[in-house]
Amino acid sequence: MKSELRREMSYLLRLWQTKSRGELVWQANLVSPQTGERQGFVDLDGLFEFLRRETGAPQDEEDECAPE
């Protein structure tokens, strides 16, 4: 991550399901339209971790949008 956080980011997001050990799992791919850089993720947790790092969001904080 850059030393100064960006205030706006854009990505093209692609999601698809695959089977892993007999279960359906979501995989993801992000592409930056500005640079063409690609990031691949084997699960949604990896995608969310990447976005937290990019935005500087704390990783241990509970999701405020999650149902109680």
Secondary structure, 3 states (H helix, E strand, C coil): CCCCCCCCCCCEEEEEEEEECCEEEEEEEEECCCCCCEEEECCHHHHHHHHHHHHCCCCCCCCCCCCC
